[in-house]
């Protein structure tokens, strides 16, 4: 944990297509406050995929102490990929559909409030998950949850927000079937019929449940939760138990904390990282300990952090 910044320079990356993007007036208020506090501020807008990663990498190369992302968890995740391993701290101005990371660190505020919490707050190191060359802040999902992500277009998500996911989830629940997978969890091997598999760095899922209820973001481990089953008659009980936080009591749910997860699928399955669909399913997930500095409110007390 560290307090303060070596110099007052920041970059703000705005995703104007985010579902709950703040109004320009609110962003101008945050900009005016930063400048009043003596901060040199650069504002940039994304126009397509991976723009936030490229912009964040440029900020890291210039050793910018603090970088804000105004958007959803997908844009935040892109920026994390650009900052991983650097000394630049990542802060959030909530603007997405659910804003899971903002919820985790109690920053569900308007732009000015979010900016003040970060500037007057502290820096903490967190782990990242890694799938191939791609990092994730929150979680990697395989199976039905990723299938839903694949079915929701950016255009529809930008207009309908969480409703778009709900409609896609209902449709998938009626037809999605399990897939046989060989799973290796830090050397422990087993075969299961999998409906959904989640490798989580954080706890909150979709703003509705805490699937990875023991996840700690700086413990050097990922929390893996595997839902077993063949179809909707297994899926519905899983959903109810998860909402009631009773899912880990089920004999059809496997929960482990690991450094490495390896999977061999019977057939290719959909995959997602931090809510963004992947074109190919990675067969190996690992943890990258202490890979990213994040800005959090001063004195934040949360079971998500070990320190």
C-alpha positions as CSV (number, residue, x, y, z in Angstrom):
1,X,0.0,0.0,0.0
2,X,1.3,3.5,-0.9
3,X,-0.1,7.0,-0.5
4,X,0.4,9.9,-2.8
5,X,1.9,10.3,-6.3
6,X,5.4,11.2,-7.4
7,X,4.0,14.0,-9.6
8,X,0.6,15.4,-10.6
9,X,0.1,14.0,-14.1
10,X,-2.8,11.8,-15.2
11,X,-4.5,10.4,-18.3
12,X,-8.2,9.9,-18.5
13,X,-9.5,7.3,-21.1
14,X,-13.2,7.7,-21.9
15,X,-15.3,5.1,-23.7
16,X,-18.1,7.2,-25.2
17,X,-20.0,4.1,-26.2
18,X,-20.3,2.8,-22.7
19,X,-23.9,2.1,-21.6
20,X,-23.9,4.5,-18.7
21,X,-21.3,7.0,-20.0
22,X,-21.4,10.2,-17.9
23,X,-22.6,13.4,-19.4
24,X,-19.9,15.8,-20.7
25,X,-20.8,18.3,-18.0
26,X,-20.0,15.8,-15.2
27,X,-16.6,15.0,-16.8
28,X,-15.8,18.7,-17.2
29,X,-16.4,19.1,-13.5
30,X,-13.9,16.4,-12.7
31,X,-11.4,17.9,-15.2
32,X,-11.8,21.4,-13.6
33,X,-11.2,20.0,-10.1
34,X,-8.1,18.1,-11.2
35,X,-6.6,21.2,-12.7
36,X,-7.5,23.2,-9.6
37,X,-5.5,20.7,-7.6
38,X,-2.5,21.2,-9.9
39,X,-2.8,18.1,-12.0
40,X,-1.7,18.0,-15.7
41,X,-4.5,16.1,-17.4
42,X,-4.8,14.4,-20.8
43,X,-8.2,13.2,-22.0
44,X,-8.6,10.6,-24.7
45,X,-11.6,8.8,-26.2
46,X,-11.6,5.2,-27.5
47,X,-13.0,4.5,-30.9
48,X,-12.6,0.7,-31.2
49,X,-11.3,-2.5,-29.6
50,X,-8.0,-2.4,-27.7
51,X,-7.7,1.4,-28.0
52,X,-7.7,1.6,-24.2
53,X,-4.8,-0.9,-24.0
54,X,-2.7,1.0,-26.5
55,X,-3.4,4.3,-24.7
56,X,-2.6,2.8,-21.3
57,X,0.6,1.3,-22.6
58,X,1.7,4.7,-23.8
59,X,0.9,6.2,-20.4
60,X,3.0,3.5,-18.7
61,X,5.9,4.1,-21.1
62,X,5.8,7.8,-20.0
63,X,5.6,6.8,-16.3
64,X,2.3,8.6,-15.8
65,X,1.6,8.0,-12.1
66,X,-2.2,7.7,-12.4
67,X,-4.6,6.6,-15.2
68,X,-8.4,6.9,-15.1
69,X,-10.7,4.8,-17.1
70,X,-14.3,6.1,-17.6
71,X,-16.2,3.2,-18.9
72,X,-17.2,-0.4,-18.0
73,X,-15.2,-3.4,-16.9
74,X,-14.2,-4.3,-20.4
75,X,-12.5,-1.0,-21.0
76,X,-10.9,-1.2,-17.6
77,X,-9.6,-4.6,-18.4
78,X,-8.1,-3.4,-21.7
79,X,-6.3,-0.6,-19.7
80,X,-5.0,-3.2,-17.2
81,X,-3.4,-5.1,-20.1
82,X,-1.6,-1.9,-21.1
83,X,-0.4,-1.2,-17.5
84,X,0.5,-4.7,-16.2
85,X,3.9,-4.7,-14.7
86,X,4.3,-0.9,-14.7
87,X,4.2,1.7,-11.9
88,X,1.1,3.4,-13.2
89,X,-1.9,3.1,-11.0
90,X,-5.3,2.3,-12.5
91,X,-8.4,4.2,-11.3
92,X,-12.1,3.9,-12.3
93,X,-14.8,6.4,-13.2
94,X,-17.9,4.2,-13.4
95,X,-19.6,4.3,-16.8
96,X,-20.4,0.7,-17.8
97,X,-23.4,-1.6,-17.6
98,X,-22.6,-3.2,-14.2
99,X,-19.2,-1.7,-13.0
100,X,-18.1,-4.7,-11.0
101,X,-14.7,-3.4,-10.1
102,X,-16.2,-0.1,-8.9
103,X,-18.6,-2.0,-6.8
104,X,-15.8,-4.1,-5.3
105,X,-13.9,-1.0,-4.1
106,X,-16.9,1.2,-3.3
107,X,-16.6,3.8,-6.0
108,X,-20.2,4.0,-7.3
109,X,-20.1,7.8,-7.6
110,X,-20.3,10.5,-10.1
111,X,-17.1,11.4,-12.0
112,X,-16.0,14.2,-9.6
113,X,-16.5,12.0,-6.6
114,X,-14.7,9.0,-8.2
115,X,-11.7,11.3,-9.2
116,X,-11.4,12.7,-5.7
117,X,-11.5,9.2,-4.1
118,X,-8.6,8.1,-6.3
119,X,-6.5,11.2,-6.0
120,X,-7.0,11.5,-2.2
121,X,-6.8,7.7,-1.8
122,X,-4.0,5.1,-1.8
123,X,-2.3,2.7,-4.2
124,X,-2.5,-1.1,-3.8
125,X,-0.9,-3.9,-5.7
126,X,-3.3,-6.6,-7.0
127,X,-2.9,-9.9,-8.9
128,X,-4.1,-10.4,-12.5
129,X,-5.3,-13.6,-14.1
130,X,-3.6,-14.5,-17.4
131,X,-4.9,-16.4,-20.4
132,X,-2.2,-16.7,-23.0
133,X,-0.9,-13.2,-23.6
134,X,-4.1,-11.6,-22.2
135,X,-4.6,-10.5,-18.6
136,X,-7.9,-10.2,-16.8
137,X,-8.8,-8.2,-13.6
138,X,-12.0,-9.9,-12.6
139,X,-12.6,-13.3,-14.0
140,X,-12.4,-15.7,-17.0
141,X,-15.6,-17.6,-17.8
142,X,-16.2,-20.7,-19.9
143,X,-19.5,-22.4,-20.9
144,X,-22.9,-20.8,-20.6
145,X,-21.9,-17.5,-19.1
146,X,-19.4,-17.0,-22.0
147,X,-22.1,-18.1,-24.5
148,X,-24.3,-15.3,-23.2
149,X,-21.5,-12.8,-23.7
150,X,-21.0,-14.0,-27.3
151,X,-24.6,-13.6,-28.1
152,X,-24.8,-9.9,-26.9
153,X,-23.5,-7.4,-29.4
154,X,-21.7,-4.2,-28.4
155,X,-24.4,-2.2,-30.1
156,X,-27.3,-3.8,-28.3
157,X,-25.4,-3.8,-24.9
158,X,-24.8,0.0,-25.4
159,X,-28.5,0.6,-25.8
160,X,-30.1,-2.0,-23.5
161,X,-27.4,-2.6,-20.9
162,X,-28.1,-5.4,-18.4
163,X,-31.4,-6.2,-20.1
164,X,-29.6,-7.4,-23.1
165,X,-27.7,-9.9,-21.0
166,X,-30.9,-11.1,-19.3
167,X,-32.6,-11.8,-22.5
168,X,-29.6,-13.7,-23.9
169,X,-29.3,-15.6,-20.6
170,X,-32.9,-16.8,-20.7
171,X,-32.5,-18.0,-24.3
172,X,-29.2,-19.9,-23.5
173,X,-30.7,-21.5,-20.4
174,X,-33.3,-23.3,-22.5
175,X,-30.9,-25.0,-24.8
176,X,-27.3,-25.0,-23.4
177,X,-25.9,-28.4,-22.6
178,X,-22.8,-29.5,-20.6
179,X,-19.4,-30.4,-22.1
180,X,-17.0,-33.1,-20.9
181,X,-13.7,-31.5,-19.7
182,X,-10.6,-32.8,-18.1
183,X,-9.5,-30.3,-15.5
184,X,-6.1,-29.9,-13.9
185,X,-6.0,-27.7,-10.8
186,X,-2.4,-27.3,-9.5
187,X,-1.9,-31.0,-10.3
188,X,-5.2,-32.3,-9.1
189,X,-6.9,-33.9,-12.1
190,X,-10.6,-34.9,-12.7
191,X,-13.1,-35.2,-15.5
192,X,-16.5,-33.5,-15.3
193,X,-19.6,-32.6,-17.4
194,X,-19.3,-28.8,-17.2
195,X,-22.1,-26.3,-17.6
196,X,-20.0,-23.3,-16.5
197,X,-16.4,-22.8,-15.2
198,X,-15.2,-19.6,-13.6
199,X,-11.6,-18.6,-12.8
200,X,-12.0,-15.6,-10.6
201,X,-9.8,-12.9,-9.1
202,X,-12.7,-11.0,-7.5
203,X,-16.0,-11.9,-5.9
204,X,-18.9,-10.0,-7.5
205,X,-20.6,-11.7,-10.4
206,X,-22.9,-9.7,-12.7
207,X,-23.8,-7.4,-9.8
208,X,-26.1,-10.2,-8.5
209,X,-24.1,-12.9,-6.7
210,X,-20.7,-13.7,-5.2
211,X,-19.8,-16.9,-7.0
212,X,-16.1,-16.8,-5.9
213,X,-17.0,-16.0,-2.3
214,X,-13.5,-16.5,-0.9
215,X,-11.6,-14.7,-3.7
216,X,-8.8,-12.3,-2.5
217,X,-7.3,-10.0,-5.1
218,X,-3.8,-10.0,-3.7
219,X,-3.2,-13.6,-2.4
220,X,-1.5,-15.0,-5.5
221,X,-4.3,-17.3,-6.2
222,X,-7.4,-17.6,-8.5
223,X,-10.7,-19.1,-7.2
224,X,-12.1,-21.7,-9.6
225,X,-15.7,-22.6,-9.4
226,X,-17.0,-25.4,-11.6
227,X,-20.8,-26.0,-12.1
228,X,-21.4,-29.6,-13.3
229,X,-24.4,-30.8,-15.2
230,X,-26.0,-31.6,-18.6
231,X,-28.8,-29.1,-19.3
232,X,-31.4,-26.7,-18.0
233,X,-32.6,-29.1,-15.3
234,X,-29.2,-28.8,-13.7
235,X,-28.8,-25.2,-14.5
236,X,-31.9,-23.9,-12.8
237,X,-31.0,-25.3,-9.3
238,X,-27.5,-24.0,-9.8
239,X,-28.9,-20.5,-10.4
240,X,-31.2,-20.5,-7.4
241,X,-28.5,-21.8,-5.0
242,X,-26.0,-19.2,-6.3
243,X,-28.4,-16.4,-5.7
244,X,-28.9,-17.7,-2.2
245,X,-25.2,-18.1,-1.7
246,X,-25.6,-21.9,-1.2
247,X,-24.0,-23.1,-4.4
248,X,-20.8,-24.4,-2.7
249,X,-22.8,-26.9,-0.7
250,X,-23.9,-28.7,-3.8
251,X,-22.2,-31.9,-4.8
252,X,-22.3,-30.7,-8.4
253,X,-20.1,-27.6,-7.6
254,X,-16.3,-27.8,-7.4
255,X,-14.5,-24.9,-5.7
256,X,-10.7,-24.7,-5.5
257,X,-8.0,-21.9,-5.0
258,X,-5.1,-22.5,-7.4
259,X,-2.2,-20.9,-9.2
260,X,-2.7,-22.7,-12.5
261,X,-5.8,-24.1,-14.2
262,X,-5.5,-26.3,-17.2
263,X,-8.4,-27.6,-19.3
264,X,-8.9,-30.1,-22.1
265,X,-12.3,-29.8,-23.6
266,X,-14.3,-32.5,-25.4
267,X,-15.3,-29.8,-27.9
268,X,-14.6,-26.1,-28.1
269,X,-16.6,-23.9,-25.7
270,X,-17.3,-20.2,-25.5
271,X,-14.9,-18.1,-23.4
272,X,-14.9,-14.6,-22.0
273,X,-12.4,-12.4,-20.0
274,X,-13.9,-9.6,-17.9
275,X,-17.1,-9.7,-19.9
276,X,-15.5,-9.6,-23.3
277,X,-15.9,-12.6,-25.6
278,X,-12.8,-14.5,-26.8
279,X,-12.6,-15.9,-30.3
280,X,-10.7,-19.0,-29.0
281,X,-10.9,-20.8,-25.7
282,X,-7.6,-20.8,-23.8
283,X,-6.6,-24.2,-22.4
284,X,-4.5,-22.7,-19.5
285,X,-5.2,-20.0,-17.0
286,X,-2.5,-18.7,-14.5
287,X,-2.2,-16.0,-11.9
288,X,0.2,-13.1,-12.3
289,X,0.9,-12.0,-8.7
290,X,1.2,-8.3,-7.8
291,X,1.0,-7.4,-11.5
292,X,-1.1,-4.1,-11.3
293,X,-1.2,-1.0,-9.1
294,X,-4.8,0.2,-8.5
295,X,-6.1,3.4,-6.9
296,X,-8.6,2.8,-4.1
297,X,-10.3,5.0,-1.5
298,X,-8.1,5.8,1.5
299,X,-8.5,3.3,4.3
300,X,-10.6,0.9,2.2
301,X,-11.6,-2.1,4.3
302,X,-12.7,-5.0,2.2
303,X,-12.4,-8.8,2.5
304,X,-11.3,-8.7,-1.1
305,X,-7.9,-7.5,0.0
306,X,-5.6,-9.4,2.4
307,X,-3.8,-6.3,3.6
